[in-house]
Amino acid sequence: AAKTFFDTYLARFHTIDANTPPVYVASGYDAAKILFETIGKCGDTADQVKTCLYQIKGRVGASGSLTMDSNGDAVKEYVLKVIKNGKAEVYTQ
């Protein structure tokens, strides 16, 4: 999903701002889309939106899979990387 999103984004805009890491572009897109869908599905009051957002489980978007916990915090998978010899590598201890 992320690759498709970035390919489409680059085809339309031809660049990604060097000061904005690509993961934030995809996350911002997902946040706006989730809010739009939530308001359409559950209503536009703060309580309606909150209740609907807290029910998100395993939603797949441009930035990956998203689940909201009981506190409204996003639970997402991530990989920590470090730069070694000029290349990003998965961090292992």
N, C-alpha and C positions, 0 to 999 in steps of 0.2 A: 504493500500500500504506500509506503514512504517513497519508494522509487518512482512509482506512477505519479504521485503528487509532485515530486521534484521535477520530473520530466515535463509534466504539464505546465508547472510554474515557470520553468526556464523557457519553454516554448513561447509562453505568453509575454513574459517580462524580460527575457534574455539575460538576466543577471540576478544575483542575490547580493544584497548589501554586504560588503566585506566586514562591517561592524556587527552584523547580526548572524550568529551561528544558525545554520539551516534548521536545526532542531526547533528553534524558537519560531521559525516561519511556519512549520508544520503544526506546532502546538497552538499557535495563534489561530490558524485556520480551523483546527479542531474545536477550539474553545468557542469561536464564533458560530460554527455550524451546530455544536451541541446546544448552545443557548437558543439559537433560532428554532431548532427542533423541539426543545423543551418548552418554549413559550407556545408553540403551535399545538403541542400535545397536552400540556397541563395548565396553561394559563399564564398570565403575566404578573401576578402578584408575587411578592418576595416569598411568601410561604409556599405557594404553588410551585415556583421554580425550585426552591430549596428541596421540597419533598421529592420532586421528580429527579433532580440531580443526584440525590442520595440513593436512588434506585438503580443507578448505572452500574452494570456488571458486565465486564468483558466486551465493552464496545470497541470495535476496531475502527481506527481512523488513520489519518495520514501520519500521525506520530506514533502509531502502535496501538496496543490494547490499553483500555482505561477501565478501571473499576473505582468507584467512590466508596470509602469506608463510612462507618457510622458517625464520624466527625466531619464528614464532607471533604476529607483529604483524598487527593488522587493517589491511587496505588498503581504504579507503572513499573514495567520492567526496564532496566537500564544496564548499560555496560560501561564500566569505568575504564578509560583508556589513558595511556601516558605516551609521551613523545620520546622515542628512542632512535637515535641516529637519523633524525628528521622525519620519522614515520610514526603514525599512530598505531599503537599496539594495545591489545587488551591487557589490563593490569592484573597481575597475579602476584600473590605474596609468596 
